Amino acid sequence: MLDRRLEPHDANQLELKLAYLLRPGQRQSYRVETFMFIPRSLGLDGYTYGAERFYEDTSVFVRLKTPRVPIGILARAGQSDEWFGPIRDALKTPVPLRPRQATRLASRLKLLGCIYRSSLRDVLIRVGDQFAQLPPIDTGLAGVRERELAGSIVELVAEVRRALDRLRELGHGAERDDVPAQVRETWFAVDEYTALVAEDVSTALVELVDERVGAWSDDASPLTSVRDVVAEMAVGHYHYRRARAYPSYVLEDDENEAFPYRRRILKRIVSSALYLDIRHEEAGRITRDLIGMVAAAAAMLFAVLVGIWAQLAYGVFSMPFIVAAVISYMIKDRIKEWGKRYLGRRFARWVPDHVIQILDAEGRRVIGRCAEACRVVDPHRLDPEIQRLRHIDHPSTVAEDGRPEVVVHYSKEITLESEALGEHLDGLEGLNDIIRFNVSRLRERMDAPYETYRLVHPETWELVSVPCARVYHVNFVLRLTSGRGRDRQVETERVRLIVDQRGIKRVELVDATSQATAPVLAPEPLREPLLAPSDAAVDPSTRPAPAPELQDRSAGAK
């Protein structure tokens, strides 16, 4: 496993992103299990929240991972021929490209655009970390470190320009009239999108510089001189798109409603080189048919035995025989249904809800298979390690009593075929598995985001009202298994989702080795006054709302 992240995607969706290293020539498999501990007060259980509703609230994406190439590699000839060479050779060929070759070339252009997007964002992350490590401006090292950072930024700006010049020089060959329209239009999208990303990164760098320079009392910061260099790059990309007649620019005193839409379209076009086609198919059909056949056979056996007994005891044309036949038919019908339900529950754990085929972007070749299953399980029957992680920060014996929860267990097992991977990767080395959980259904039964707590002020003895944030905790325990046999690796992790009626507030990682130092029900001591003593002289009718830090300090989790 290369990386894993569980973070909010928006106010309603929590995104789990897993990155795996792919090895062509080897059959690979991995299993993702998510245990969601949902408070019972939200009204979810095995009857109201079945597998169908869970899949309605969950989105799954499987995509190839963008190769990580430093911007310095893209700026120099010879070091990035792995990505530039095939495109350059295909554009120089005197023979007209066949449709499949044109599709292949367009995919390579899109992949190169994805690489540039990732490299440009890495530039911003790198510089942002350097800004975070700068010493305070009142120390003697501040000026020295800022001069070093200014020189580094100037070098990075030069590398970004060289890298983009190389990309545009390569793309000019795709603008010829004899090049297929698919390739030509793909290049225009890649060119426009990379210019947009470069402008975003440059603008973010200007913001970092301005924030740091603004902390100085005058223009003594060595970073002052580098601001114009970065701003010039940002403005240059804006004018570049205008000169190329690309519609991705904004205007003052305008709603600019077309700009966000254009931006999303370009991102999807360029990123489509990483998409894999996913097709659902019915799972467990043979197993369900066999269960039905066994239940029907048992029911029929009962009916036949009763019929033989009634015939021997009463005769064929007697009234008792007719009554026995009717009753046996009624019981036979119920035996069939009971058998299907009983055997279905026993075999449900071995049968997935869905089977997903993973195909390449063209939908021609199957490169993997995914099996999904979702169950509402009894918290007392969970694996002891899962239970330990859930209550590791509340190890008291009554911790579970104070947090009645419903546990939803979602598992997904993916198998990737080695031969198909080797043909499709072609320079790609990783795969991203993205799962998005939508929590909007949980918010339907949540209380208002704030409640009022009245108390006598411990300092002034006045009656005061304090707003308290009402939040809910949804805990996730992840168990990730990769490989088989001796190569099998298992990793576990717990994450706490803080959510209220308005949506997701934050996500917290819970340390798997931490231990609580105080009983879970023990009250915290009052370390400081809730309100400033000076509030005693303020008329309660005109008293302002408590400060945000008071709200945070007195917030309670439901």
C-alpha positions as CSV (number, residue, x, y, z in Angstrom):
1,M,0.0,0.0,0.0
2,L,1.4,3.4,-1.0
3,D,-1.0,5.7,0.8
4,R,-4.4,5.9,2.4
5,R,-6.5,9.0,3.3
6,L,-9.9,9.4,5.0
7,E,-11.1,13.0,4.7
8,P,-14.2,15.0,4.0
9,H,-15.0,15.4,0.3
10,D,-17.8,18.0,1.1
11,A,-20.3,18.7,3.8
12,N,-22.1,15.4,3.1
13,Q,-19.5,12.9,1.8
14,L,-16.6,11.2,3.6
15,E,-13.9,10.0,1.1
16,L,-11.7,7.0,1.7
17,K,-8.8,7.0,-0.8
18,L,-6.4,4.0,-1.0
19,A,-3.4,3.9,-3.3
20,Y,-1.8,0.5,-4.2
21,L,1.4,-0.4,-6.0
22,L,0.8,-2.6,-9.0
23,R,3.1,-5.3,-10.1
24,P,2.5,-6.5,-13.7
25,G,3.0,-10.2,-14.1
26,Q,1.6,-11.0,-10.6
27,R,-2.0,-11.6,-9.7
28,Q,-2.9,-9.2,-6.9
29,S,-5.7,-9.0,-4.4
30,Y,-6.6,-6.8,-1.5
31,R,-9.6,-6.5,0.9
32,V,-11.0,-3.4,2.4
33,E,-13.3,-3.6,5.5
34,T,-15.0,-0.7,7.1
35,F,-16.8,-1.0,10.4
36,M,-19.1,2.0,10.9
37,F,-20.3,2.6,14.5
38,I,-23.4,4.7,14.2
39,P,-25.3,6.1,17.3
40,R,-28.6,4.4,17.8
41,S,-30.3,7.8,18.3
42,L,-30.0,8.3,14.6
43,G,-32.6,5.6,14.0
44,L,-30.6,3.2,11.9
45,D,-30.8,-0.6,12.3
46,G,-31.0,-3.7,10.3
47,Y,-34.6,-3.1,9.3
48,T,-34.4,0.6,8.4
49,Y,-31.0,0.6,6.8
50,G,-30.4,-2.5,4.6
51,A,-27.7,-3.1,2.0
52,E,-29.7,-1.5,-0.7
53,R,-29.9,1.9,1.1
54,F,-26.2,1.6,2.0
55,Y,-25.2,1.3,-1.7
56,E,-27.5,4.2,-2.5
57,D,-25.4,6.3,-0.1
58,T,-22.0,5.0,-1.3
59,S,-20.0,5.7,-4.5
60,V,-17.0,3.6,-5.6
61,F,-14.4,4.6,-8.1
62,V,-11.3,2.6,-9.2
63,R,-8.7,4.7,-11.1
64,L,-5.1,4.4,-12.1
65,K,-2.7,6.5,-10.0
66,T,-1.0,9.5,-11.6
67,P,2.8,8.9,-11.8
68,R,4.8,11.3,-9.5
69,V,7.3,13.1,-11.7
70,P,9.2,16.1,-10.2
71,I,8.8,19.4,-12.2
72,G,12.6,19.5,-12.7
73,I,12.4,16.2,-14.6
74,L,9.7,17.6,-16.9
75,A,11.8,20.7,-17.5
76,R,14.9,18.8,-18.8
77,A,15.2,17.0,-22.1
78,G,16.3,13.4,-21.9
79,Q,15.1,12.7,-18.4
80,S,11.4,12.6,-19.3
81,D,11.5,10.8,-22.6
82,E,9.4,8.0,-21.1
83,W,6.4,10.4,-21.3
84,F,7.4,12.7,-24.2
85,G,9.1,10.2,-26.6
86,P,6.0,8.1,-27.6
87,I,3.9,11.2,-28.2
88,R,6.7,12.9,-30.3
89,D,7.3,9.7,-32.4
90,A,3.6,9.3,-33.0
91,L,3.2,12.9,-34.2
92,K,6.2,12.7,-36.5
93,T,5.0,9.6,-38.4
94,P,4.2,10.3,-42.1
95,V,1.5,7.6,-42.2
96,P,-2.0,8.8,-41.1
97,L,-2.9,7.5,-37.7
98,R,-5.5,4.7,-37.6
99,P,-8.5,5.2,-35.1
100,R,-7.0,3.0,-32.5
101,Q,-3.6,4.7,-32.7
102,A,-5.3,8.1,-32.4
103,T,-7.2,6.9,-29.3
104,R,-3.9,5.7,-27.8
105,L,-2.1,9.0,-28.6
106,A,-5.0,11.0,-27.1
107,S,-4.7,8.9,-23.9
108,R,-1.0,9.6,-23.7
109,L,-1.6,13.3,-24.0
110,K,-4.2,13.2,-21.2
111,L,-1.8,11.2,-19.0
112,L,0.9,13.8,-19.6
113,G,-1.6,16.5,-18.6
114,C,-2.3,14.6,-15.3
115,I,1.4,14.3,-14.7
116,Y,1.8,18.1,-15.1
117,R,-1.1,18.7,-12.8
118,S,0.4,16.5,-10.1
119,S,3.9,18.0,-10.5
120,L,2.6,21.6,-10.3
121,R,0.6,20.8,-7.1
122,D,3.7,19.2,-5.6
123,V,5.5,22.5,-6.2
124,L,2.9,24.3,-4.1
125,I,3.1,21.7,-1.4
126,R,6.9,21.9,-1.3
127,V,7.0,25.7,-1.1
128,G,4.2,25.7,1.4
129,D,6.2,23.4,3.7
130,Q,9.2,25.8,3.4
131,F,7.0,28.7,4.4
132,A,5.7,26.8,7.4
133,Q,9.3,26.2,8.6
134,L,10.4,29.8,8.5
135,P,11.4,31.2,11.9
136,P,9.5,34.2,13.4
137,I,10.4,37.6,11.9
138,D,11.7,38.8,15.2
139,T,14.6,36.3,15.2
140,G,17.9,36.9,13.6
141,L,17.6,34.0,11.2
142,A,14.4,35.2,9.6
143,G,16.1,37.3,7.0
144,V,18.7,34.6,6.1
145,R,16.1,31.9,5.7
146,E,13.8,34.2,3.7
147,R,16.7,35.0,1.3
148,E,17.3,31.2,0.8
149,L,13.6,30.7,0.2
150,A,13.4,33.5,-2.3
151,G,16.2,32.0,-4.3
152,S,14.5,28.6,-4.2
153,I,11.2,30.1,-5.5
154,V,13.0,31.9,-8.4
155,E,14.6,28.5,-9.4
156,L,11.2,26.8,-9.1
157,V,9.5,29.4,-11.3
158,A,12.2,29.0,-13.9
159,E,11.7,25.2,-13.9
160,V,7.9,25.6,-14.2
161,R,8.4,27.8,-17.2
162,R,10.8,25.4,-18.9
163,A,8.5,22.5,-18.2
164,L,5.5,24.2,-19.7
165,D,7.5,25.4,-22.7
166,R,8.5,21.8,-23.4
167,L,4.9,20.6,-23.1
168,R,3.7,23.4,-25.5
169,E,6.5,22.7,-28.0
170,L,5.5,19.0,-28.0
171,G,1.8,19.9,-28.4
172,H,2.3,22.2,-31.4
173,G,2.8,19.0,-33.5
174,A,-0.8,18.0,-32.6
175,E,-2.2,21.2,-34.1
176,R,-1.5,20.3,-37.7
177,D,-4.5,19.8,-40.0
178,D,-3.4,16.2,-40.9
179,V,-3.7,15.1,-37.2
180,P,-7.0,13.4,-36.3
181,A,-9.5,15.7,-34.7
182,Q,-9.6,13.6,-31.6
183,V,-5.9,14.1,-30.9
184,R,-6.0,17.8,-31.8
185,E,-9.0,18.6,-29.5
186,T,-7.4,16.5,-26.7
187,W,-4.2,18.6,-26.9
188,F,-6.2,21.9,-26.7
189,A,-7.9,20.6,-23.6
190,V,-4.6,19.6,-22.0
191,D,-3.0,22.9,-22.9
192,E,-5.8,24.9,-21.4
193,Y,-6.1,22.9,-18.3
194,T,-2.3,22.9,-17.5
195,A,-2.3,26.7,-17.9
196,L,-5.2,26.9,-15.4
197,V,-3.4,24.7,-12.9
198,A,-0.2,26.7,-13.3
199,E,-2.2,29.9,-12.7
200,D,-3.8,28.5,-9.6
201,V,-0.4,27.4,-8.2
202,S,1.2,30.8,-9.0
203,T,-1.7,32.6,-7.3
204,A,-1.4,30.5,-4.2
205,L,2.4,31.2,-4.1
206,V,1.6,35.0,-4.3
207,E,-0.8,34.6,-1.3
208,L,2.0,32.9,0.7
209,V,4.4,35.6,-0.1
210,D,2.0,38.4,0.8
211,E,1.1,36.8,4.1
212,R,4.7,36.5,5.1
213,V,5.8,40.0,3.8
214,G,2.7,41.6,5.5
215,A,4.0,40.5,8.9
216,W,7.0,42.8,8.5
217,S,6.7,46.5,9.5
218,D,8.2,47.7,6.3
219,D,9.5,46.2,3.0
220,A,12.5,44.7,4.7
221,S,11.5,41.1,3.9
222,P,13.8,39.5,1.2
223,L,10.7,37.9,-0.2
224,T,9.4,41.3,-1.4
225,S,11.5,41.1,-4.6
226,V,10.3,37.6,-5.5
227,R,6.6,38.5,-5.4
228,D,6.7,40.2,-8.8
229,V,8.4,37.1,-10.3
230,V,5.6,34.8,-9.1
231,A,2.8,37.3,-9.9
232,E,4.2,37.7,-13.5
233,M,3.9,33.9,-14.0
234,A,0.3,33.9,-12.8
235,V,-0.7,36.8,-15.0
236,G,1.2,35.3,-17.9
237,H,-0.9,32.1,-17.8
238,Y,-4.1,34.2,-17.8
239,H,-2.9,36.2,-20.9
240,Y,-1.8,32.9,-22.5
241,R,-5.3,31.5,-22.4
242,R,-6.8,34.7,-23.7
243,A,-4.3,34.8,-26.6
244,R,-5.2,31.2,-27.5
245,A,-8.9,32.1,-27.4
246,Y,-9.6,29.6,-24.6
247,P,-12.8,30.5,-22.7
248,S,-11.4,29.7,-19.2
249,Y,-11.0,33.2,-17.8
250,V,-12.9,35.4,-15.5
251,L,-14.0,39.0,-15.8
252,E,-14.7,41.6,-13.2
253,D,-18.3,42.7,-12.5
254,D,-19.5,39.5,-14.1
255,E,-21.1,36.4,-12.6
256,N,-18.6,34.2,-14.6
257,E,-21.0,31.2,-14.3
258,A,-19.3,29.5,-17.3
259,F,-15.9,29.4,-15.7
260,P,-16.5,26.8,-13.0
261,Y,-18.4,24.6,-15.5
262,R,-15.5,24.9,-18.0
263,R,-13.0,24.1,-15.4
264,R,-14.8,20.9,-14.3
265,I,-15.2,19.8,-17.9
266,L,-11.4,20.2,-18.6
267,K,-10.6,18.3,-15.4
268,R,-12.8,15.4,-16.4
269,I,-11.4,15.3,-19.9
270,V,-7.8,15.2,-18.8
271,S,-8.4,12.8,-15.9
272,S,-10.3,10.4,-18.1
273,A,-7.0,8.7,-19.0
274,L,-6.9,7.3,-15.4
275,Y,-10.5,6.1,-15.3
276,L,-11.4,2.5,-15.3
277,D,-14.8,1.2,-16.5
278,I,-16.8,-0.4,-13.8
279,R,-19.8,-2.7,-14.6
280,H,-22.1,-4.3,-12.0
281,E,-23.5,-7.8,-12.4
282,E,-25.7,-9.9,-10.2
283,A,-23.9,-11.9,-7.5
284,G,-24.8,-15.2,-5.9
285,R,-27.4,-16.2,-8.5
286,I,-26.3,-19.9,-8.5
287,T,-26.2,-20.0,-4.7
288,R,-29.7,-18.6,-4.4
289,D,-31.0,-21.0,-7.0
290,L,-29.4,-23.9,-5.1
291,I,-30.9,-22.7,-1.8
292,G,-34.3,-22.5,-3.4
293,M,-34.0,-26.0,-4.9
294,V,-33.0,-27.5,-1.5
295,A,-35.8,-25.8,0.3
296,A,-38.3,-26.9,-2.4
297,A,-37.0,-30.5,-2.2
298,A,-37.4,-30.6,1.6
299,A,-41.0,-29.2,1.3
300,M,-41.9,-31.7,-1.4
301,L,-40.5,-34.6,0.6
302,F,-42.7,-33.6,3.5
303,A,-45.8,-33.4,1.3
304,V,-45.1,-36.8,-0.4
305,L,-44.6,-38.5,3.0
306,V,-47.8,-37.0,4.4
307,G,-49.7,-38.0,1.3
308,I,-48.4,-41.6,1.4
309,W,-49.3,-41.9,5.1
310,A,-52.8,-40.4,4.6
311,Q,-53.5,-42.7,1.7
312,L,-52.5,-45.8,3.6
313,A,-54.4,-44.7,6.7
314,Y,-57.6,-43.4,5.3
315,G,-57.8,-44.3,1.6
316,V,-57.6,-42.1,-1.5
317,F,-61.2,-40.8,-1.6
318,S,-61.9,-40.3,2.0
319,M,-62.5,-36.9,3.7
320,P,-59.5,-37.3,6.1
321,F,-57.2,-37.9,3.2
322,I,-58.4,-34.7,1.5
323,V,-57.9,-32.7,4.7
324,A,-54.4,-34.1,5.3
325,A,-53.5,-33.3,1.7
326,V,-54.6,-29.6,2.0
327,I,-52.9,-29.2,5.4
328,S,-49.7,-30.8,4.0
329,Y,-49.7,-28.4,1.1
330,M,-50.0,-25.4,3.4
331,I,-47.1,-26.6,5.6
332,K,-45.1,-27.5,2.4
333,D,-45.4,-23.9,1.2
334,R,-44.2,-22.6,4.5
335,I,-41.3,-25.1,4.7
336,K,-40.1,-23.9,1.4
337,E,-40.1,-20.2,2.5
338,W,-38.6,-21.0,5.9
339,G,-35.9,-23.1,4.3
340,K,-35.0,-20.3,1.9
341,R,-34.8,-17.7,4.7
342,Y,-32.9,-20.0,7.1
343,L,-30.3,-21.2,4.5
344,G,-30.1,-17.7,3.0
345,R,-29.1,-16.2,6.4
346,R,-26.5,-19.0,6.9
347,F,-24.9,-18.6,3.4
348,A,-25.3,-14.8,3.2
349,R,-21.8,-14.2,4.7
350,W,-20.3,-16.2,1.9
351,V,-22.2,-14.5,-1.0
352,P,-21.4,-10.9,-2.0
353,D,-24.1,-8.4,-2.7
354,H,-22.5,-7.2,-5.9
355,V,-19.8,-8.4,-8.3
356,I,-18.1,-5.6,-10.2
357,Q,-16.0,-6.1,-13.3
358,I,-13.1,-3.6,-13.7
359,L,-12.4,-2.9,-17.4
360,D,-9.9,-0.7,-19.1
361,A,-10.9,2.8,-20.2
362,E,-12.0,1.5,-23.6
363,G,-14.2,-1.2,-22.0
364,R,-12.6,-4.0,-24.0
365,R,-10.4,-5.9,-21.5
366,V,-11.3,-7.1,-18.0
367,I,-8.4,-6.2,-15.7
368,G,-10.0,-7.0,-12.4
369,R,-12.9,-8.1,-10.3
370,C,-14.5,-6.6,-7.2
371,A,-16.9,-8.2,-4.7
372,E,-18.9,-6.0,-2.3
373,A,-20.9,-7.0,0.8
374,C,-22.7,-4.9,3.5
375,R,-24.2,-6.2,6.7
376,V,-25.6,-4.8,9.9
377,V,-23.8,-6.9,12.6
378,D,-24.1,-7.4,16.3
379,P,-21.4,-5.2,18.1
380,H,-20.8,-8.1,20.6
381,R,-19.8,-10.5,17.8
382,L,-17.1,-8.3,16.3
383,D,-13.5,-9.3,16.2
384,P,-11.9,-8.5,19.6
385,E,-9.3,-6.3,17.8
386,I,-12.0,-4.2,16.2
387,Q,-13.8,-3.8,19.5
388,R,-10.6,-2.8,21.2
389,L,-9.9,-0.1,18.6
390,R,-13.4,1.2,18.9
391,H,-13.1,1.7,22.7
392,I,-9.4,2.3,23.1
393,D,-9.9,5.9,24.1
394,H,-12.7,4.9,26.5
395,P,-11.5,1.7,28.2
396,S,-13.9,1.8,31.2
397,T,-16.4,-1.1,31.6
398,V,-19.4,1.2,31.1
399,A,-18.0,2.9,28.0
400,E,-20.2,0.8,25.7
401,D,-23.3,1.4,27.8
402,G,-23.0,5.1,27.3
403,R,-22.6,4.8,23.6
404,P,-25.3,2.4,22.2
405,E,-24.4,2.0,18.5
406,V,-25.4,0.1,15.3
407,V,-22.4,-1.4,13.4
408,V,-22.5,-1.5,9.7
409,H,-19.8,-3.7,8.2
410,Y,-18.9,-3.0,4.6
411,S,-16.3,-5.2,2.8
412,K,-14.8,-5.1,-0.6
413,E,-12.4,-7.5,-2.1
414,I,-10.6,-6.7,-5.4
415,T,-8.6,-9.1,-7.5
416,L,-6.4,-7.7,-10.4
417,E,-5.3,-9.8,-13.3
418,S,-1.6,-9.8,-14.1
419,E,-1.7,-10.2,-17.8
420,A,-4.3,-7.5,-18.5
421,L,-2.5,-5.2,-16.1
422,G,0.8,-5.6,-17.9
423,E,-0.8,-4.6,-21.2
424,H,-2.7,-1.6,-19.8
425,L,-0.3,0.0,-17.3
426,D,2.3,1.2,-19.9
427,G,4.2,3.4,-17.5
428,L,1.6,3.5,-14.7
429,E,2.6,1.9,-11.4
430,G,-0.3,2.5,-9.0
431,L,-4.1,2.2,-8.6
432,N,-6.4,4.4,-6.6
433,D,-9.5,2.9,-4.9
434,I,-11.9,5.6,-3.9
435,I,-15.0,5.0,-1.7
436,R,-17.3,7.9,-0.8
437,F,-19.8,7.5,2.1
438,N,-22.7,9.9,2.1
439,V,-23.9,10.9,5.6
440,S,-26.9,13.0,4.6
441,R,-29.3,10.2,5.6
442,L,-27.8,10.3,9.1
443,R,-28.5,14.0,9.4
444,E,-32.2,13.6,9.0
445,R,-32.8,12.7,12.7
446,M,-30.1,14.9,14.2
447,D,-31.1,17.6,16.6
448,A,-30.4,21.3,16.1
449,P,-26.7,22.2,15.9
450,Y,-26.8,24.2,19.1
451,E,-28.5,23.9,22.5
452,T,-28.6,26.4,25.3
453,Y,-27.2,25.5,28.7
454,R,-28.2,27.8,31.7
455,L,-26.1,28.0,34.8
456,V,-25.1,30.3,37.6
457,H,-21.9,32.0,36.7
458,P,-19.1,30.7,39.1
459,E,-17.6,34.1,39.5
460,T,-20.4,36.6,39.3
461,W,-23.3,34.4,40.5
462,E,-25.4,35.7,37.7
463,L,-27.8,33.5,35.7
464,V,-26.2,33.1,32.2
465,S,-27.0,31.2,29.0
466,V,-24.2,29.4,27.2
467,P,-24.6,28.0,23.7
468,C,-23.3,24.4,23.3
469,A,-22.6,22.7,20.0
470,R,-24.5,19.5,19.6
471,V,-22.4,17.1,17.6
472,Y,-22.5,13.3,16.8
473,H,-19.6,11.0,16.6
474,V,-19.6,8.3,13.9
475,N,-16.5,6.1,14.4
476,F,-14.9,4.2,11.5
477,V,-12.5,1.2,12.0
478,L,-10.7,0.3,8.9
479,R,-9.0,-3.1,8.3
480,L,-7.0,-3.3,5.1
481,T,-5.6,-6.6,3.9
482,S,-3.3,-6.9,1.0
483,G,-1.6,-10.0,-0.5
484,R,-2.1,-13.7,0.4
485,G,-0.1,-16.3,2.2
486,R,3.3,-15.2,3.4
487,D,2.9,-11.8,1.7
488,R,-0.3,-11.1,3.5
489,Q,-0.3,-7.7,5.3
490,V,-3.0,-6.4,7.6
491,E,-3.4,-2.8,8.8
492,T,-6.0,-1.3,11.1
493,E,-6.9,2.2,11.7
494,R,-9.6,4.1,13.6
495,V,-11.1,7.5,12.5
496,R,-13.7,9.6,14.3
497,L,-16.1,11.6,12.2
498,I,-17.6,14.7,13.9
499,V,-20.9,15.7,12.2
500,D,-23.9,17.8,13.1
501,Q,-27.2,18.6,11.5
502,R,-25.5,21.0,9.0
503,G,-22.9,18.4,7.8
504,I,-19.4,17.1,8.4
505,K,-17.3,19.3,10.7
506,R,-14.0,17.4,10.9
507,V,-12.3,14.1,10.9
508,E,-10.0,13.0,13.7
509,L,-7.5,10.1,13.6
510,V,-7.5,8.1,16.8
511,D,-4.1,6.7,17.9
512,A,-4.3,2.9,18.1
513,T,-1.9,2.9,21.0
514,S,-3.4,5.6,23.1
515,Q,-5.0,4.9,26.5
516,A,-7.3,7.1,28.4
517,T,-5.9,8.3,31.7
518,A,-9.2,9.0,33.5
519,P,-12.6,7.2,33.6
520,V,-14.8,8.0,30.7
521,L,-17.6,9.3,32.9
522,A,-15.4,11.4,35.2
523,P,-16.2,15.2,34.9
524,E,-13.4,17.5,33.9
525,P,-12.3,20.1,36.5
526,L,-13.3,23.7,35.9
527,R,-9.9,25.1,35.0
528,E,-10.9,28.7,34.2
529,P,-14.1,30.9,34.4
530,L,-16.6,30.3,31.7
531,L,-17.1,34.1,31.3
532,A,-14.8,37.0,32.1
533,P,-15.5,38.5,35.5
534,S,-16.0,41.9,33.9
535,D,-19.3,40.6,32.5
536,A,-20.9,41.1,35.9
537,A,-21.3,44.8,35.1
538,V,-23.1,44.1,31.8
539,D,-26.9,44.2,31.7
540,P,-28.1,40.6,30.9
541,S,-30.5,41.9,28.2
542,T,-27.6,43.6,26.3
543,R,-25.0,40.9,26.9
544,P,-23.2,39.8,23.7
545,A,-23.1,36.2,22.6
546,P,-20.2,34.2,24.2
547,A,-17.0,34.1,22.4
548,P,-16.3,31.3,19.9
549,E,-13.7,29.8,22.2
550,L,-16.3,29.6,25.0
551,Q,-18.6,27.7,22.6
552,D,-15.9,25.3,21.7
553,R,-14.8,24.7,25.3
554,S,-18.4,24.1,26.5
555,A,-19.5,22.1,23.5
556,G,-20.8,18.7,24.3
557,A,-21.0,15.6,22.1
558,K,-24.2,13.8,21.9
